[in-house]
């Protein structure tokens, strides 16, 4: 049952002039999933307190939230080469200044962290908008977004392990610098790799002011962003509840294993269940998957031990990557081509915001009520996200239906015609 999807991934990711962009984008995204941890370790290594380290990491995230929509808007207006080249140079430079020219306790380090976050290369938005414009059939585009969702799971687990390996050979600051430079090189590769003939180019609109909300003016995209934010809250809640539960029911060191079960379950669920997902309209699929996600989250309430929680998370996380892939499919169908990268950026920020709210709520609830109450709140929030998705199905269908299927369908040699 699972052999078909890996073959589809392989066919897509080895295709001429698609493989280059896909694999350079993996390299360019390595810093995204470990930089907050790397910053904390670097500041601590420099003699800073946990409070100072947390401030630097938080301000880096603030800078990312402030800068990424603006950079994505420039990406839509000016194309890959200009924006990716500029950020590929500026990002490693800003982080090198932070590591080698600033120290904890002054104003320069927090300020540099904000700048570094603001110039983070928009690799996620760029690649996802490219998938929307590459000359692919509808089922191939679905496979591409499922790959994006799986890649996120792999990088969340694998990128910190790469940081740990680099730190075996040197200090955290040096490891951070190496990763930033590698990410910059990957960004340059993504900027200049050749794409297949027939790849649709985003219509350029360099003249005249843009609305501050950009693609969020579209009600369907605004609704989708809201659904994504609400559905991310349980992730943040569980992030706090899992280690607290393990601490009470097992060895604190086992939290990492339990977290791994969560990610592995999501990845395996995508491979096992993703084969037939394109047969269902994306707005209907999203609502159903979110309902399954809520049920899976509720399995944590049945856990009575560390092993039980690991099993509950492994089984219950099966829909998570599929939810993410479906959300990307909807974004590509709803957003206008001239603002595709910015639309993907706002969608990602909605998820980050929901996750952060969940972590904050989990921290407030943990001491007075304990992890089981947090599991219950996570389940209720997931059910609310599913209900919202069912209510908004008609709105999401208005722009999603013609979406990705018609974009850039000119075939070339080696590129199957639809």
Buried (B, 14 or more C-beta within 10 A) or exposed (E): EEEEBEEBBEEBBEBEBBEBBBBBBBBBBBBBBBBBBBBBBBBBBBEBEEEBBBBBBBBBBBBBBEBBBBBBBBBBBBBBEEBBBBBBBBBBBBBBBBBEEBEBEEEEBBBBBBBBBBBBBBBBBBBBBBBBBBBBBBBBBBBBBBBBBBBBBEBBBBBBEBBEEBBEEEBBBBBBBBBBBBBBBBBBBBBEBEBBEBBBEBEEEEEEEBEEEBBBEBBBBBBBBBBBBBBBBBBBBBBBBBBBBBBEBBEEEBBEBBBBBBBBBBBBBBBEBBBEBBEEBBBBBBBBBBBBBBBBBBBBEEBEEBBBBBBBBBBBBBBBBBBBBBBBBBBBBBBBBBBBBBBBBBBBBBBBBBBBBBBBBBBEBBEEEBBBBBBBBBBBBBBBBBBBBBEBBEBBBBBBEEBBBEBBBEBBEEBEEE
